[in-house]
Amino acid sequence: MKFYKNTHIIFFLLFTALVGCSNNQHTMISGNAFGTVYFITLDDNKYDISNIKSNINNIIDFIDIAASNYNSNSEISKFNASHSTNNYLISSNLYNIISKANEVSDLTNGYFDISIGNINIAKGFNSNLNIKLDKSRNYNYKDIILSKNNLIKKKYYPMNLDLSGIAKGYAVDLIYDYLFSLGIKNFLINIGGEIKSYNESEPIIIGIDDPSNATQFIEEVTIQNKAIASSGTYIDTIEYNGEQISHIVNPKSSDNLKNLNLLVTVVHDECSIADALATGLIAMPLKDIIKFANKNKLAVLLAIKNNNSIEKYYSKEFRKYLYAE
C-alpha cells in the first residue's frame, strides 16, 4: 500500500522510550503505512496484540482510501479528477482532514495550502500524473468549500488537493484515540517520524535527527501526551529546469523552495496540526518563522544546515520541551 512518497517525513530517533516504565514489559507493533513504516510501543501486554494490530491496520487503510494522492481509487483522487464544481459527498475522515487543513491555513495566513497539488504534479513529483502547469493559479484553499453533512465542492477545475502535509499526522491522532480508549497507560506511536505519545507518569525523550549527518541528532526534547512533527526541504527533491527544488511549495508565489537546508519541528497537542504547521511554517520567509511562532504561542524549532554545522532557533514555547540532563 502506498500513500505518498516520503515527502514529509520527520526523522526522529527514539532515544528513550517510555521513560519511567522500565520495569514494565514493552510490546512493539510494527507494519507498513503510507509508503513508510510505523512503530507502536506499548507498556502493557495484557491486551490482545493481534487484535490491536488488526484494528490499527484498519485505521491506516481507512485514511489511505480517503486521502491518498497515490491511490487512484481514493476519495481525494476521485474528487481531484472530477470536473464538477457542485457539492460532493465525502467520508467523515476526509472531511475532518480538510477541515483541519483549512484551520491551519487560516492560522498561517495561507502558507499551508492543500490546493498546491497541481504545482508539484506539473513539476514531476508525481510521475503517475501529467498535467499542464497553471502558472496563473487564480485559486487557493479558500476556494475549497466545506458544508454540513460531509459535503465539499471546489470553485475551479483542475484543482488537485494534496493532503500529504497533514494526513499522516491525522492517522497518528486516530490511532492515539483508539489506544487511549483501551485504557493503555503508556504508549508511543511513530508513523514515518510523525510521533505522538501518552504517558501517565514521566515524559519520554525524543532525539531530532541531524540533517547534516554530522551527529546522530541535533536536539533532544521531552514530550508527555503530546505530538511532534517536522518538515525538511532536503527530503524528496528533484531537478527541475536545471535546479534542485524541494517538494515544499510557497503558496504565495507558487514556487518550490530552493533552499534545501531547512528543517522545522513543531510540538502540539494534535499530530495533524503539528504536521500541517511544520509544512506551512517552513514555507514562510525565514525571518518570520520564529516571530510567527512566538506571536501565536507555538512550540517551534527552526534548524538551518550550514555546511556541516546547524544553526538552531527556538520559539519560547519550544524551549519548554528541551531536555536537560
C-alpha positions as CSV (number, residue, x, y, z in Angstrom):
1,M,0.0,0.0,0.0
2,K,1.4,3.4,-1.0
3,F,0.0,6.7,0.3
4,Y,2.6,9.1,-1.0
5,K,6.3,9.3,-1.2
6,N,8.3,10.1,1.9
7,T,7.8,13.8,1.0
8,H,7.0,14.9,4.5
9,I,8.9,12.6,6.9
10,I,10.3,13.9,10.2
11,F,13.4,12.0,11.0
12,F,13.2,11.4,14.7
13,L,15.3,8.9,16.7
14,L,13.5,7.4,19.6
15,F,16.2,8.0,22.3
16,T,14.5,6.7,25.3
17,A,11.0,5.1,25.1
18,L,8.5,5.3,27.9
19,V,10.9,6.6,30.5
20,G,9.8,5.7,34.0
21,C,8.2,2.4,32.7
22,S,11.4,0.4,32.5
23,N,10.1,-2.2,34.9
24,N,7.2,-3.0,32.7
25,Q,7.3,-5.3,29.7
26,H,7.1,-3.4,26.4
27,T,5.4,-4.7,23.3
28,M,6.3,-3.4,19.9
29,I,3.8,-3.4,17.0
30,S,5.1,-2.5,13.5
31,G,4.0,-2.6,9.9
32,N,3.8,-0.7,6.6
33,A,1.8,2.5,6.3
34,F,1.6,5.2,3.6
35,G,4.8,4.2,1.8
36,T,6.8,4.1,5.0
37,V,6.7,2.1,8.3
38,Y,5.1,2.5,11.6
39,F,6.2,1.5,15.1
40,I,4.0,1.5,18.1
41,T,5.3,0.7,21.6
42,L,3.0,-0.3,24.5
43,D,4.0,-0.9,28.1
44,D,1.0,-3.2,28.7
45,N,0.9,-6.8,27.4
46,K,-2.5,-7.8,28.9
47,Y,-4.3,-6.9,25.7
48,D,-4.8,-9.0,22.5
49,I,-2.0,-7.6,20.5
50,S,-3.1,-9.4,17.3
51,N,-6.5,-7.7,17.5
52,I,-4.9,-4.3,18.3
53,K,-2.6,-4.6,15.3
54,S,-5.5,-5.5,13.1
55,N,-7.5,-2.5,14.2
56,I,-4.5,-0.2,13.7
57,N,-4.1,-1.5,10.1
58,N,-7.8,-0.9,9.5
59,I,-7.4,2.7,10.6
60,I,-4.4,3.1,8.3
61,D,-6.4,1.6,5.4
62,F,-9.3,4.0,6.1
63,I,-7.0,7.0,5.8
64,D,-5.3,5.6,2.7
65,I,-8.6,5.1,0.9
66,A,-9.8,8.6,2.0
67,A,-6.7,10.8,1.5
68,S,-4.0,9.1,-0.7
69,N,-3.0,11.0,-3.8
70,Y,-1.1,7.9,-4.9
71,N,-4.2,5.7,-4.9
72,S,-6.4,6.4,-8.0
73,N,-9.3,4.8,-6.2
74,S,-9.1,7.0,-3.1
75,E,-11.7,9.6,-2.3
76,I,-9.3,12.5,-2.8
77,S,-8.1,11.2,-6.1
78,K,-11.7,10.9,-7.4
79,F,-12.6,14.3,-6.1
80,N,-9.5,15.8,-7.8
81,A,-10.4,14.1,-11.1
82,S,-14.0,15.3,-11.0
83,H,-14.8,18.2,-13.4
84,S,-17.8,19.1,-11.3
85,T,-17.9,22.2,-9.1
86,N,-21.1,21.0,-7.4
87,N,-21.3,19.6,-3.9
88,Y,-19.6,16.2,-3.5
89,L,-20.2,13.7,-0.7
90,I,-17.1,12.6,1.2
91,S,-16.4,10.4,4.3
92,S,-16.1,11.9,7.7
93,N,-12.3,11.2,7.8
94,L,-11.7,13.1,4.6
95,Y,-14.0,15.9,5.8
96,N,-12.1,16.2,9.1
97,I,-8.7,16.2,7.4
98,I,-9.6,19.0,5.0
99,S,-11.3,20.9,7.9
100,K,-8.2,20.7,10.0
101,A,-6.1,21.7,7.0
102,N,-8.2,24.8,6.4
103,E,-7.8,25.6,10.1
104,V,-4.0,25.6,9.8
105,S,-4.3,27.6,6.5
106,D,-6.2,30.3,8.3
107,L,-3.7,30.4,11.2
108,T,-0.7,30.6,8.9
109,N,-2.3,33.2,6.5
110,G,-2.3,30.7,3.7
111,Y,1.3,29.4,4.0
112,F,-0.2,26.0,4.5
113,D,-2.4,25.3,1.5
114,I,-3.6,21.9,0.2
115,S,-4.6,23.4,-3.1
116,I,-1.0,23.4,-4.3
117,G,-1.2,19.8,-5.7
118,N,-1.1,20.9,-9.4
119,I,2.3,22.6,-8.9
120,N,4.2,19.5,-7.7
121,I,2.4,17.3,-10.2
122,A,3.3,19.5,-13.1
123,K,7.0,19.6,-12.0
124,G,7.3,15.9,-11.8
125,F,6.9,15.0,-8.2
126,N,4.2,12.5,-9.1
127,S,5.3,10.6,-12.2
128,N,1.9,8.9,-12.4
129,L,0.1,12.1,-13.3
130,N,0.7,14.6,-16.1
131,I,-1.0,18.0,-16.1
132,K,-0.1,21.4,-17.5
133,L,1.4,23.8,-15.0
134,D,-1.2,26.6,-14.4
135,K,1.2,29.5,-13.7
136,S,-1.6,31.9,-13.0
137,R,-3.0,29.8,-10.2
138,N,-6.0,32.0,-9.5
139,Y,-7.2,29.9,-6.6
140,N,-6.2,28.9,-3.1
141,Y,-7.5,26.9,-0.2
142,K,-10.4,29.3,0.4
143,D,-11.9,28.0,-2.9
144,I,-12.5,24.6,-1.3
145,I,-15.9,24.9,0.3
146,L,-17.0,22.5,3.1
147,S,-20.7,22.2,4.1
148,K,-22.7,20.3,6.6
149,N,-23.3,16.6,6.1
150,N,-19.8,15.9,4.8
151,L,-20.2,17.9,1.6
152,I,-17.3,19.6,-0.3
153,K,-17.0,21.5,-3.5
154,K,-14.3,23.3,-5.4
155,K,-14.7,26.5,-7.3
156,Y,-12.3,25.7,-10.1
157,Y,-11.2,22.7,-12.2
158,P,-8.5,21.5,-12.3
159,M,-7.7,21.8,-8.7
160,N,-5.7,18.9,-7.1
161,L,-5.7,18.8,-3.4
162,D,-2.5,17.5,-1.8
163,L,-3.0,16.1,1.7
164,S,0.5,14.8,2.2
165,G,1.3,17.5,4.7
166,I,-1.5,16.5,7.2
167,A,-3.0,13.1,6.5
168,K,-0.3,11.0,8.2
169,G,-0.5,13.1,11.3
170,Y,-4.2,12.7,11.3
171,A,-3.8,8.9,11.2
172,V,-1.5,9.1,14.2
173,D,-4.2,11.0,16.1
174,L,-6.8,8.4,15.3
175,I,-4.5,5.6,16.5
176,Y,-3.8,7.6,19.6
177,D,-7.5,7.9,20.4
178,Y,-8.0,4.2,19.8
179,L,-5.2,3.1,22.1
180,F,-6.3,5.6,24.8
181,S,-9.8,4.2,24.6
182,L,-8.4,0.8,25.5
183,G,-7.1,2.1,28.8
184,I,-3.4,1.5,27.9
185,K,-1.3,3.5,30.4
186,N,1.8,4.3,28.3
187,F,2.3,4.1,24.5
188,L,4.1,5.8,21.7
189,I,3.1,6.0,18.0
190,N,5.6,6.7,15.2
191,I,4.4,6.7,11.6
192,G,7.4,7.6,9.4
193,G,8.6,10.0,12.0
194,E,5.2,11.6,13.0
195,I,5.1,10.9,16.7
196,K,2.6,11.1,19.5
197,S,2.8,9.6,22.9
198,Y,0.7,9.0,26.0
199,N,2.5,8.7,29.3
200,E,0.8,8.7,32.7
201,S,4.0,9.1,34.8
202,E,7.0,10.7,33.1
203,P,7.8,12.2,29.7
204,I,9.7,10.4,27.0
205,I,12.9,11.7,25.3
206,I,13.0,12.1,21.5
207,G,16.1,12.9,19.5
208,I,15.6,15.0,16.4
209,D,17.7,13.8,13.5
210,D,20.6,15.9,12.2
211,P,20.0,16.9,8.6
212,S,23.7,17.5,8.1
213,N,24.6,13.9,9.3
214,A,27.4,15.4,11.4
215,T,25.9,14.0,14.6
216,Q,23.2,11.5,15.5
217,F,20.7,14.1,16.4
218,I,20.7,17.9,16.8
219,E,18.4,18.2,19.8
220,E,16.7,16.2,22.5
221,V,13.2,17.1,23.6
222,T,10.8,15.7,26.2
223,I,7.2,15.2,25.5
224,Q,4.3,13.9,27.5
225,N,0.9,13.4,25.9
226,K,2.0,15.5,23.0
227,A,2.7,15.1,19.3
228,I,5.9,16.2,17.4
229,A,6.3,16.6,13.7
230,S,8.8,18.1,11.3
231,S,9.2,19.2,7.7
232,G,12.5,19.3,5.8
233,T,13.3,20.9,2.4
234,Y,16.1,18.4,1.9
235,I,13.7,15.5,1.9
236,D,12.3,14.5,-1.6
237,T,13.9,16.8,-4.1
238,I,14.0,16.7,-7.9
239,E,15.8,18.6,-10.6
240,Y,13.6,21.0,-12.4
241,N,14.8,23.3,-15.2
242,G,18.4,22.6,-14.1
243,E,17.9,23.3,-10.4
244,Q,17.2,21.1,-7.4
245,I,13.9,22.0,-5.8
246,S,12.1,20.9,-2.7
247,H,8.7,19.3,-2.6
248,I,7.8,22.2,-0.3
249,V,5.8,24.9,-2.1
250,N,5.4,28.5,-1.1
251,P,1.7,29.0,-1.9
252,K,2.1,32.8,-2.1
253,S,4.5,32.6,-5.1
254,S,3.6,29.1,-6.3
255,D,7.4,28.3,-6.3
256,N,9.0,25.3,-4.8
257,L,11.6,26.1,-2.2
258,K,15.2,26.0,-3.5
259,N,16.9,26.3,-0.1
260,L,17.4,22.6,0.7
261,N,18.9,23.2,4.1
262,L,15.9,23.8,6.3
263,L,14.1,21.8,9.0
264,V,11.1,22.9,11.1
265,T,9.9,20.9,14.1
266,V,6.6,21.5,15.9
267,V,5.3,20.2,19.2
268,H,1.5,20.3,19.5
269,D,-1.4,18.5,21.2
270,E,-2.6,17.1,17.8
271,C,-0.2,15.4,15.4
272,S,-2.3,16.5,12.4
273,I,-1.9,20.2,13.4
274,A,1.8,19.7,14.1
275,D,2.2,18.1,10.8
276,A,0.5,20.8,8.8
277,L,2.1,23.6,10.8
278,A,5.6,22.3,10.1
279,T,4.8,22.4,6.3
280,G,3.3,25.8,6.5
281,L,5.9,27.4,8.6
282,I,8.8,26.2,6.5
283,A,7.3,27.9,3.5
284,M,7.4,31.3,5.3
285,P,10.3,33.7,5.0
286,L,13.0,32.5,7.4
287,K,12.9,35.8,9.4
288,D,9.2,35.3,10.1
289,I,9.1,31.7,11.3
290,I,10.1,32.1,15.0
291,K,8.5,35.6,15.2
292,F,5.2,34.0,14.0
293,A,5.6,31.1,16.4
294,N,6.1,33.4,19.4
295,K,3.2,35.6,18.4
296,N,0.9,32.5,18.3
297,K,2.5,30.7,21.2
298,L,3.6,27.8,19.1
299,A,6.4,25.4,20.0
300,V,8.7,25.6,17.0
301,L,12.3,24.8,16.2
302,L,13.9,26.1,13.0
303,A,17.2,24.4,12.0
304,I,19.3,25.6,9.1
305,K,22.2,23.5,7.8
306,N,25.3,25.5,7.0
307,N,27.9,23.1,5.5
308,N,28.3,20.5,8.4
309,S,27.0,22.8,11.1
310,I,23.5,23.5,12.2
311,E,22.1,26.9,13.3
312,K,19.1,26.4,15.6
313,Y,16.4,28.9,16.5
314,Y,13.7,28.3,19.2
315,S,10.4,29.8,20.0
316,K,9.7,30.5,23.6
317,E,7.2,27.6,23.8
318,F,9.6,25.1,22.2
319,R,12.3,25.8,24.9
320,K,9.9,24.3,27.5
321,Y,10.4,20.9,25.8
322,L,14.2,20.9,25.6
323,Y,15.8,18.0,27.5
324,A,18.2,19.0,30.2
325,E,20.2,16.2,31.8
